Amino acid sequence: MYGPLNGVRVALVTLAVLAALVAAILGYWSVSLILVIGVALHAFGWLYLAQQAKPGRDTSG
């Protein structure tokens, strides 16, 4: 369902979370906030697409 690029997606999201943590530790709050917002939007988009891909779901109308 998710294809071969899912591992790349997981790696990139993990690195974005780590970068947000490092930015917060170093005091770069705006950078940390932007990264966290990006990860959250990505997660909501992924959840939406996962819901749409459920078997037996009628997408015709």
All heavy atoms as TSV, in Angstrom:
chain	resi	resn	atom	element	x	y	z
A	1	MET	N	N	0.802	-1.194	0.000
A	1	MET	CA	C	0.000	0.000	0.000
A	1	MET	C	C	0.851	1.266	0.000
A	1	MET	O	O	0.519	2.227	-0.651
A	1	MET	CB	C	-0.923	-0.028	1.216
A	1	MET	CG	C	-1.687	1.243	1.434
A	1	MET	SD	S	-2.778	1.050	2.845
A	1	MET	CE	C	-2.908	2.727	3.339
A	2	TYR	N	N	1.949	1.263	0.720
A	2	TYR	CA	C	2.714	2.488	0.889
A	2	TYR	C	C	3.879	2.621	-0.082
A	2	TYR	O	O	4.424	3.691	-0.241
A	2	TYR	CB	C	3.217	2.605	2.324
A	2	TYR	CG	C	2.083	2.628	3.312
A	2	TYR	CD1	C	1.849	1.566	4.155
A	2	TYR	CD2	C	1.228	3.711	3.368
A	2	TYR	CE1	C	0.796	1.587	5.045
A	2	TYR	CE2	C	0.170	3.737	4.250
A	2	TYR	CZ	C	-0.038	2.673	5.088
A	2	TYR	OH	O	-1.084	2.693	5.963
A	3	GLY	N	N	4.282	1.557	-0.700
A	3	GLY	CA	C	5.332	1.633	-1.703
A	3	GLY	C	C	6.725	1.613	-1.106
A	3	GLY	O	O	6.916	1.659	0.109
A	4	PRO	N	N	7.712	1.566	-1.990
A	4	PRO	CA	C	9.103	1.424	-1.540
A	4	PRO	C	C	9.687	2.690	-0.918
A	4	PRO	O	O	10.718	2.627	-0.262
A	4	PRO	CB	C	9.849	1.072	-2.826
A	4	PRO	CG	C	9.012	1.639	-3.915
A	4	PRO	CD	C	7.591	1.531	-3.437
A	5	LEU	N	N	9.047	3.820	-1.098
A	5	LEU	CA	C	9.604	5.059	-0.553
A	5	LEU	C	C	9.183	5.322	0.894
A	5	LEU	O	O	9.546	6.340	1.467
A	5	LEU	CB	C	9.191	6.247	-1.418
A	5	LEU	CG	C	9.842	6.296	-2.793
A	5	LEU	CD1	C	9.333	7.503	-3.564
A	5	LEU	CD2	C	11.348	6.343	-2.682
A	6	ASN	N	N	8.438	4.399	1.486
A	6	ASN	CA	C	8.006	4.608	2.861
A	6	ASN	C	C	9.192	4.670	3.819
A	6	ASN	O	O	9.177	5.444	4.780
A	6	ASN	CB	C	7.025	3.517	3.289
A	6	ASN	CG	C	6.232	3.938	4.498
A	6	ASN	OD1	O	5.780	5.071	4.572
A	6	ASN	ND2	N	6.075	3.029	5.441
A	7	GLY	N	N	10.236	3.886	3.572
A	7	GLY	CA	C	11.431	3.941	4.416
A	7	GLY	C	C	12.122	5.289	4.342
A	7	GLY	O	O	12.598	5.819	5.351
A	8	VAL	N	N	12.153	5.863	3.157
A	8	VAL	CA	C	12.739	7.200	2.987
A	8	VAL	C	C	11.901	8.225	3.735
A	8	VAL	O	O	12.436	9.115	4.404
A	8	VAL	CB	C	12.841	7.555	1.485
A	8	VAL	CG1	C	13.312	8.971	1.296
A	8	VAL	CG2	C	13.749	6.580	0.774
A	9	ARG	N	N	10.587	8.096	3.660
A	9	ARG	CA	C	9.690	9.012	4.362
A	9	ARG	C	C	9.919	8.941	5.868
A	9	ARG	O	O	10.020	9.970	6.538
A	9	ARG	CB	C	8.244	8.658	4.047
A	9	ARG	CG	C	7.239	9.491	4.799
A	9	ARG	CD	C	5.852	9.015	4.516
A	9	ARG	NE	N	5.682	8.890	3.088
A	9	ARG	CZ	C	4.536	9.026	2.459
A	9	ARG	NH1	N	3.453	9.277	3.141
A	9	ARG	NH2	N	4.468	8.894	1.167
A	10	VAL	N	N	10.034	7.733	6.391
A	10	VAL	CA	C	10.260	7.552	7.833
A	10	VAL	C	C	11.588	8.185	8.235
A	10	VAL	O	O	11.678	8.869	9.261
A	10	VAL	CB	C	10.219	6.054	8.200
A	10	VAL	CG1	C	10.715	5.827	9.613
A	10	VAL	CG2	C	8.821	5.506	8.022
A	11	ALA	N	N	12.617	7.975	7.433
A	11	ALA	CA	C	13.932	8.549	7.747
A	11	ALA	C	C	13.880	10.076	7.738
A	11	ALA	O	O	14.422	10.730	8.640
A	11	ALA	CB	C	14.972	8.039	6.747
A	12	LEU	N	N	13.223	10.656	6.748
A	12	LEU	CA	C	13.161	12.115	6.661
A	12	LEU	C	C	12.352	12.723	7.807
A	12	LEU	O	O	12.743	13.751	8.370
A	12	LEU	CB	C	12.568	12.536	5.314
A	12	LEU	CG	C	13.463	12.290	4.106
A	12	LEU	CD1	C	12.720	12.606	2.827
A	12	LEU	CD2	C	14.734	13.106	4.202
A	13	VAL	N	N	11.248	12.092	8.165
A	13	VAL	CA	C	10.444	12.605	9.278
A	13	VAL	C	C	11.207	12.467	10.596
A	13	VAL	O	O	11.199	13.379	11.424
A	13	VAL	CB	C	9.075	11.892	9.336
A	13	VAL	CG1	C	8.324	12.242	10.607
A	13	VAL	CG2	C	8.246	12.254	8.114
A	14	THR	N	N	11.898	11.355	10.769
A	14	THR	CA	C	12.701	11.166	11.977
A	14	THR	C	C	13.785	12.234	12.082
A	14	THR	O	O	14.000	12.828	13.150
A	14	THR	CB	C	13.342	9.767	11.977
A	14	THR	OG1	O	12.298	8.790	11.910
A	14	THR	CG2	C	14.173	9.544	13.221
A	15	LEU	N	N	14.465	12.494	10.978
A	15	LEU	CA	C	15.500	13.530	10.993
A	15	LEU	C	C	14.913	14.921	11.233
A	15	LEU	O	O	15.535	15.757	11.897
A	15	LEU	CB	C	16.294	13.494	9.685
A	15	LEU	CG	C	17.205	12.283	9.525
A	15	LEU	CD1	C	17.831	12.261	8.133
A	15	LEU	CD2	C	18.291	12.287	10.594
A	16	ALA	N	N	13.715	15.176	10.716
A	16	ALA	CA	C	13.072	16.469	10.957
A	16	ALA	C	C	12.731	16.634	12.443
A	16	ALA	O	O	12.909	17.720	13.001
A	16	ALA	CB	C	11.815	16.603	10.110
A	17	VAL	N	N	12.275	15.565	13.072
A	17	VAL	CA	C	11.974	15.624	14.506
A	17	VAL	C	C	13.258	15.849	15.305
A	17	VAL	O	O	13.292	16.675	16.228
A	17	VAL	CB	C	11.243	14.343	14.964
A	17	VAL	CG1	C	11.150	14.273	16.471
A	17	VAL	CG2	C	9.863	14.279	14.337
A	18	LEU	N	N	14.318	15.136	14.951
A	18	LEU	CA	C	15.605	15.336	15.645
A	18	LEU	C	C	16.128	16.755	15.441
A	18	LEU	O	O	16.645	17.380	16.370
A	18	LEU	CB	C	16.626	14.314	15.161
A	18	LEU	CG	C	16.396	12.875	15.610
A	18	LEU	CD1	C	17.409	11.940	14.944
A	18	LEU	CD2	C	16.488	12.775	17.122
A	19	ALA	N	N	15.982	17.278	14.235
A	19	ALA	CA	C	16.421	18.652	13.967
A	19	ALA	C	C	15.607	19.646	14.786
A	19	ALA	O	O	16.155	20.641	15.289
A	19	ALA	CB	C	16.294	18.957	12.477
A	20	ALA	N	N	14.313	19.385	14.938
A	20	ALA	CA	C	13.482	20.270	15.762
A	20	ALA	C	C	13.927	20.241	17.225
A	20	ALA	O	O	13.978	21.279	17.883
A	20	ALA	CB	C	12.018	19.859	15.642
A	21	LEU	N	N	14.263	19.047	17.712
A	21	LEU	CA	C	14.742	18.943	19.096
A	21	LEU	C	C	16.066	19.671	19.283
A	21	LEU	O	O	16.251	20.399	20.267
A	21	LEU	CB	C	14.891	17.475	19.486
A	21	LEU	CG	C	13.601	16.696	19.680
A	21	LEU	CD1	C	13.893	15.216	19.889
A	21	LEU	CD2	C	12.834	17.253	20.869
A	22	VAL	N	N	16.984	19.489	18.361
A	22	VAL	CA	C	18.281	20.169	18.455
A	22	VAL	C	C	18.093	21.674	18.368
A	22	VAL	O	O	18.713	22.440	19.122
A	22	VAL	CB	C	19.249	19.649	17.371
A	22	VAL	CG1	C	20.502	20.508	17.299
A	22	VAL	CG2	C	19.609	18.201	17.638
A	23	ALA	N	N	17.230	22.120	17.466
A	23	ALA	CA	C	16.972	23.559	17.334
A	23	ALA	C	C	16.392	24.121	18.630
A	23	ALA	O	O	16.771	25.214	19.065
A	23	ALA	CB	C	16.030	23.818	16.159
A	24	ALA	N	N	15.496	23.383	19.256
A	24	ALA	CA	C	14.912	23.843	20.518
A	24	ALA	C	C	15.966	23.901	21.622
A	24	ALA	O	O	16.006	24.856	22.396
A	24	ALA	CB	C	13.760	22.920	20.927
A	25	ILE	N	N	16.813	22.887	21.678
A	25	ILE	CA	C	17.874	22.868	22.695
A	25	ILE	C	C	18.822	24.048	22.520
A	25	ILE	O	O	19.266	24.659	23.500
A	25	ILE	CB	C	18.634	21.528	22.642
A	25	ILE	CG1	C	17.739	20.403	23.156
A	25	ILE	CG2	C	19.927	21.584	23.439
A	25	ILE	CD1	C	18.275	19.005	22.896
A	26	LEU	N	N	19.114	24.383	21.268
A	26	LEU	CA	C	20.025	25.493	20.991
A	26	LEU	C	C	19.348	26.861	21.056
A	26	LEU	O	O	20.001	27.885	20.901
A	26	LEU	CB	C	20.676	25.300	19.622
A	26	LEU	CG	C	21.599	24.088	19.494
A	26	LEU	CD1	C	22.106	23.944	18.067
A	26	LEU	CD2	C	22.764	24.200	20.470
A	27	GLY	N	N	18.026	26.863	21.256
A	27	GLY	CA	C	17.314	28.131	21.409
A	27	GLY	C	C	16.745	28.702	20.131
A	27	GLY	O	O	16.278	29.838	20.124
A	28	TYR	N	N	16.745	27.953	19.057
A	28	TYR	CA	C	16.163	28.411	17.795
A	28	TYR	C	C	14.694	28.008	17.751
A	28	TYR	O	O	14.285	27.084	17.048
A	28	TYR	CB	C	16.922	27.819	16.602
A	28	TYR	CG	C	18.340	28.287	16.496
A	28	TYR	CD1	C	19.394	27.454	16.852
A	28	TYR	CD2	C	18.637	29.574	16.060
A	28	TYR	CE1	C	20.706	27.884	16.767
A	28	TYR	CE2	C	19.946	30.017	15.970
A	28	TYR	CZ	C	20.968	29.167	16.320
A	28	TYR	OH	O	22.261	29.599	16.237
A	29	TRP	N	N	13.881	28.735	18.508
A	29	TRP	CA	C	12.484	28.349	18.696
A	29	TRP	C	C	11.671	28.452	17.416
A	29	TRP	O	O	10.791	27.622	17.180
A	29	TRP	CB	C	11.861	29.188	19.800
A	29	TRP	CG	C	12.546	28.943	21.105
A	29	TRP	CD1	C	13.390	29.787	21.752
A	29	TRP	CD2	C	12.488	27.749	21.898
A	29	TRP	NE1	N	13.858	29.195	22.905
A	29	TRP	CE2	C	13.309	27.949	23.017
A	29	TRP	CE3	C	11.814	26.531	21.764
A	29	TRP	CZ2	C	13.477	26.980	23.997
A	29	TRP	CZ3	C	11.982	25.565	22.739
A	29	TRP	CH2	C	12.804	25.799	23.845
A	30	SER	N	N	11.937	29.470	16.600
A	30	SER	CA	C	11.155	29.616	15.363
A	30	SER	C	C	11.434	28.460	14.405
A	30	SER	O	O	10.515	27.929	13.777
A	30	SER	CB	C	11.443	30.959	14.688
A	30	SER	OG	O	12.814	31.070	14.386
A	31	VAL	N	N	12.687	28.041	14.318
A	31	VAL	CA	C	13.041	26.901	13.463
A	31	VAL	C	C	12.380	25.639	13.989
A	31	VAL	O	O	11.806	24.856	13.220
A	31	VAL	CB	C	14.574	26.731	13.398
A	31	VAL	CG1	C	14.946	25.467	12.658
A	31	VAL	CG2	C	15.226	27.940	12.766
A	32	SER	N	N	12.425	25.458	15.283
A	32	SER	CA	C	11.813	24.284	15.902
A	32	SER	C	C	10.305	24.257	15.642
A	32	SER	O	O	9.740	23.212	15.305
A	32	SER	CB	C	12.096	24.290	17.400
A	32	SER	OG	O	11.586	23.139	18.000
A	33	LEU	N	N	9.664	25.398	15.782
A	33	LEU	CA	C	8.224	25.482	15.565
A	33	LEU	C	C	7.860	25.148	14.117
A	33	LEU	O	O	6.914	24.396	13.860
A	33	LEU	CB	C	7.721	26.877	15.921
A	33	LEU	CG	C	6.233	27.116	15.718
A	33	LEU	CD1	C	5.419	26.235	16.654
A	33	LEU	CD2	C	5.908	28.578	15.928
A	34	ILE	N	N	8.609	25.677	13.164
A	34	ILE	CA	C	8.349	25.407	11.752
A	34	ILE	C	C	8.504	23.917	11.449
A	34	ILE	O	O	7.683	23.323	10.735
A	34	ILE	CB	C	9.263	26.268	10.862
A	34	ILE	CG1	C	8.839	27.729	10.945
A	34	ILE	CG2	C	9.237	25.777	9.416
A	34	ILE	CD1	C	9.820	28.695	10.330
A	35	LEU	N	N	9.547	23.305	11.982
A	35	LEU	CA	C	9.748	21.870	11.754
A	35	LEU	C	C	8.630	21.037	12.380
A	35	LEU	O	O	8.132	20.092	11.758
A	35	LEU	CB	C	11.109	21.437	12.295
A	35	LEU	CG	C	12.313	21.868	11.470
A	35	LEU	CD1	C	13.600	21.665	12.262
A	35	LEU	CD2	C	12.361	21.100	10.167
A	36	VAL	N	N	8.218	21.379	13.591
A	36	VAL	CA	C	7.141	20.634	14.250
A	36	VAL	C	C	5.831	20.795	13.484
A	36	VAL	O	O	5.086	19.824	13.302
A	36	VAL	CB	C	6.993	21.081	15.720
A	36	VAL	CG1	C	5.716	20.545	16.338
A	36	VAL	CG2	C	8.203	20.629	16.517
A	37	ILE	N	N	5.541	21.992	12.998
A	37	ILE	CA	C	4.332	22.206	12.200
A	37	ILE	C	C	4.389	21.378	10.922
A	37	ILE	O	O	3.401	20.753	10.530
A	37	ILE	CB	C	4.141	23.703	11.898
A	37	ILE	CG1	C	3.747	24.451	13.169
A	37	ILE	CG2	C	3.087	23.908	10.807
A	37	ILE	CD1	C	3.748	25.955	13.021
A	38	GLY	N	N	5.542	21.338	10.277
A	38	GLY	CA	C	5.688	20.537	9.065
A	38	GLY	C	C	5.482	19.058	9.317
A	38	GLY	O	O	4.802	18.376	8.538
A	39	VAL	N	N	6.038	18.554	10.395
A	39	VAL	CA	C	5.872	17.137	10.730
A	39	VAL	C	C	4.406	16.847	11.057
A	39	VAL	O	O	3.855	15.827	10.630
A	39	VAL	CB	C	6.799	16.733	11.896
A	39	VAL	CG1	C	6.442	15.355	12.425
A	39	VAL	CG2	C	8.247	16.768	11.447
A	40	ALA	N	N	3.752	17.744	11.783
A	40	ALA	CA	C	2.341	17.538	12.137
A	40	ALA	C	C	1.456	17.552	10.889
A	40	ALA	O	O	0.578	16.697	10.744
A	40	ALA	CB	C	1.888	18.614	13.117
A	41	LEU	N	N	1.690	18.487	9.985
A	41	LEU	CA	C	0.917	18.516	8.745
A	41	LEU	C	C	1.140	17.255	7.925
A	41	LEU	O	O	0.208	16.708	7.328
A	41	LEU	CB	C	1.269	19.761	7.926
A	41	LEU	CG	C	0.757	21.086	8.472
A	41	LEU	CD1	C	1.313	22.250	7.660
A	41	LEU	CD2	C	-0.761	21.105	8.481
A	42	HIS	N	N	2.368	16.806	7.886
A	42	HIS	CA	C	2.687	15.569	7.172
A	42	HIS	C	C	1.940	14.390	7.799
A	42	HIS	O	O	1.384	13.552	7.080
A	42	HIS	CB	C	4.192	15.315	7.187
A	42	HIS	CG	C	4.594	14.078	6.482
A	42	HIS	ND1	N	4.742	14.023	5.120
A	42	HIS	CD2	C	4.846	12.830	6.938
A	42	HIS	CE1	C	5.076	12.796	4.776
A	42	HIS	NE2	N	5.145	12.050	5.865
A	43	ALA	N	N	1.914	14.331	9.115
A	43	ALA	CA	C	1.226	13.233	9.803
A	43	ALA	C	C	-0.270	13.255	9.512
A	43	ALA	O	O	-0.868	12.210	9.234
A	43	ALA	CB	C	1.480	13.323	11.308
A	44	PHE	N	N	-0.883	14.443	9.556
A	44	PHE	CA	C	-2.316	14.526	9.264
A	44	PHE	C	C	-2.603	14.144	7.815
A	44	PHE	O	O	-3.599	13.473	7.535
A	44	PHE	CB	C	-2.849	15.922	9.563
A	44	PHE	CG	C	-2.968	16.214	11.025
A	44	PHE	CD1	C	-2.405	17.355	11.553
A	44	PHE	CD2	C	-3.637	15.348	11.883
A	44	PHE	CE1	C	-2.507	17.634	12.907
A	44	PHE	CE2	C	-3.742	15.608	13.232
A	44	PHE	CZ	C	-3.178	16.760	13.748
A	45	GLY	N	N	-1.749	14.543	6.902
A	45	GLY	CA	C	-1.918	14.149	5.504
A	45	GLY	C	C	-1.778	12.655	5.319
A	45	GLY	O	O	-2.540	12.030	4.572
A	46	TRP	N	N	-0.819	12.073	6.013
A	46	TRP	CA	C	-0.616	10.627	5.918
A	46	TRP	C	C	-1.822	9.882	6.481
A	46	TRP	O	O	-2.286	8.905	5.896
A	46	TRP	CB	C	0.651	10.236	6.666
A	46	TRP	CG	C	0.972	8.791	6.528
A	46	TRP	CD1	C	1.680	8.213	5.530
A	46	TRP	CD2	C	0.588	7.728	7.418
A	46	TRP	NE1	N	1.767	6.855	5.745
A	46	TRP	CE2	C	1.100	6.533	6.891
A	46	TRP	CE3	C	-0.137	7.689	8.602
A	46	TRP	CZ2	C	0.913	5.308	7.512
A	46	TRP	CZ3	C	-0.328	6.465	9.215
A	46	TRP	CH2	C	0.200	5.301	8.664
A	47	LEU	N	N	-2.357	10.354	7.610
A	47	LEU	CA	C	-3.533	9.704	8.195
A	47	LEU	C	C	-4.747	9.813	7.271
A	47	LEU	O	O	-5.511	8.860	7.120
A	47	LEU	CB	C	-3.856	10.323	9.556
A	47	LEU	CG	C	-2.878	9.978	10.677
A	47	LEU	CD1	C	-3.206	10.799	11.921
A	47	LEU	CD2	C	-2.910	8.506	10.983
A	48	TYR	N	N	-4.901	10.958	6.639
A	48	TYR	CA	C	-6.004	11.141	5.699
A	48	TYR	C	C	-5.878	10.168	4.528
A	48	TYR	O	O	-6.846	9.510	4.146
A	48	TYR	CB	C	-6.029	12.584	5.194
A	48	TYR	CG	C	-7.006	12.798	4.073
A	48	TYR	CD1	C	-8.373	12.883	4.336
A	48	TYR	CD2	C	-6.573	12.910	2.756
A	48	TYR	CE1	C	-9.278	13.072	3.303
A	48	TYR	CE2	C	-7.475	13.090	1.728
A	48	TYR	CZ	C	-8.825	13.171	2.003
A	48	TYR	OH	O	-9.719	13.342	0.991
A	49	LEU	N	N	-4.688	10.064	3.959
A	49	LEU	CA	C	-4.490	9.153	2.830
A	49	LEU	C	C	-4.644	7.696	3.255
A	49	LEU	O	O	-5.169	6.883	2.491
A	49	LEU	CB	C	-3.113	9.382	2.211
A	49	LEU	CG	C	-2.951	10.702	1.466
A	49	LEU	CD1	C	-1.512	10.859	0.996
A	49	LEU	CD2	C	-3.919	10.801	0.313
A	50	ALA	N	N	-4.228	7.361	4.463
A	50	ALA	CA	C	-4.396	5.994	4.951
A	50	ALA	C	C	-5.876	5.662	5.104
A	50	ALA	O	O	-6.302	4.539	4.795
A	50	ALA	CB	C	-3.670	5.812	6.280
A	51	GLN	N	N	-6.672	6.633	5.553
A	51	GLN	CA	C	-8.119	6.415	5.653
A	51	GLN	C	C	-8.742	6.209	4.272
A	51	GLN	O	O	-9.617	5.380	4.098
A	51	GLN	CB	C	-8.806	7.611	6.322
A	51	GLN	CG	C	-8.711	7.638	7.793
A	51	GLN	CD	C	-9.593	6.587	8.454
A	51	GLN	OE1	O	-10.235	5.772	7.809
A	51	GLN	NE2	N	-9.609	6.599	9.766
A	52	GLN	N	N	-8.288	6.980	3.293
A	52	GLN	CA	C	-8.836	6.884	1.940
A	52	GLN	C	C	-8.490	5.559	1.285
A	52	GLN	O	O	-9.214	5.091	0.422
A	52	GLN	CB	C	-8.309	8.029	1.065
A	52	GLN	CG	C	-8.729	9.396	1.532
A	52	GLN	CD	C	-10.227	9.584	1.524
A	52	GLN	OE1	O	-10.906	9.202	0.588
A	52	GLN	NE2	N	-10.757	10.160	2.588
A	53	ALA	N	N	-7.394	4.954	1.675
A	53	ALA	CA	C	-6.923	3.729	1.038
A	53	ALA	C	C	-7.483	2.474	1.679
A	53	ALA	O	O	-7.157	1.369	1.231
A	53	ALA	CB	C	-5.396	3.690	1.077
A	54	LYS	N	N	-8.327	2.593	2.685
A	54	LYS	CA	C	-8.875	1.393	3.342
A	54	LYS	C	C	-9.703	0.593	2.346
A	54	LYS	O	O	-10.496	1.159	1.585
A	54	LYS	CB	C	-9.731	1.784	4.541
A	54	LYS	CG	C	-8.917	2.154	5.736
A	54	LYS	CD	C	-9.796	2.305	6.956
A	54	LYS	CE	C	-8.930	2.572	8.160
A	54	LYS	NZ	N	-9.711	2.819	9.349
A	55	PRO	N	N	-9.544	-0.724	2.366
A	55	PRO	CA	C	-10.319	-1.568	1.440
A	55	PRO	C	C	-11.814	-1.502	1.748
A	55	PRO	O	O	-12.220	-1.369	2.891
A	55	PRO	CB	C	-9.787	-2.979	1.680
A	55	PRO	CG	C	-8.833	-2.897	2.791
A	55	PRO	CD	C	-8.637	-1.482	3.182
A	56	GLY	N	N	-12.608	-1.582	0.678
A	56	GLY	CA	C	-14.048	-1.570	0.830
A	56	GLY	C	C	-14.649	-0.187	0.928
A	56	GLY	O	O	-15.845	-0.018	1.062
A	57	ARG	N	N	-13.822	0.831	0.857
A	57	ARG	CA	C	-14.302	2.195	0.957
A	57	ARG	C	C	-14.759	2.661	-0.424
A	57	ARG	O	O	-14.024	2.581	-1.388
A	57	ARG	CB	C	-13.187	3.088	1.476
A	57	ARG	CG	C	-13.607	4.499	1.727
A	57	ARG	CD	C	-12.469	5.257	2.409
A	57	ARG	NE	N	-12.743	6.662	2.440
A	57	ARG	CZ	C	-13.392	7.273	3.411
A	57	ARG	NH1	N	-13.818	6.582	4.425
A	57	ARG	NH2	N	-13.589	8.568	3.379
A	58	ASP	N	N	-15.966	3.192	-0.508
A	58	ASP	CA	C	-16.495	3.670	-1.779
A	58	ASP	C	C	-16.017	5.106	-2.011
A	58	ASP	O	O	-16.396	6.019	-1.284
A	58	ASP	CB	C	-18.014	3.625	-1.751
A	58	ASP	CG	C	-18.630	4.066	-3.071
A	58	ASP	OD1	O	-17.908	4.084	-4.083
A	58	ASP	OD2	O	-19.841	4.381	-3.075
A	59	THR	N	N	-15.172	5.298	-3.016
A	59	THR	CA	C	-14.636	6.627	-3.304
A	59	THR	C	C	-15.279	7.254	-4.521
A	59	THR	O	O	-14.785	8.229	-5.047
A	59	THR	CB	C	-13.105	6.544	-3.519
A	59	THR	OG1	O	-12.857	5.655	-4.607
A	59	THR	CG2	C	-12.402	6.081	-2.275
A	60	SER	N	N	-16.415	6.705	-4.979
A	60	SER	CA	C	-17.026	7.201	-6.208
A	60	SER	C	C	-17.940	8.392	-5.970
A	60	SER	O	O	-18.356	9.028	-6.916
A	60	SER	CB	C	-17.826	6.087	-6.884
A	60	SER	OG	O	-18.888	5.682	-6.042
A	61	GLY	N	N	-18.245	8.683	-4.709
A	61	GLY	CA	C	-19.193	9.703	-4.634
A	61	GLY	C	C	-19.362	10.612	-3.567
A	61	GLY	O	O	-19.842	11.594	-3.512
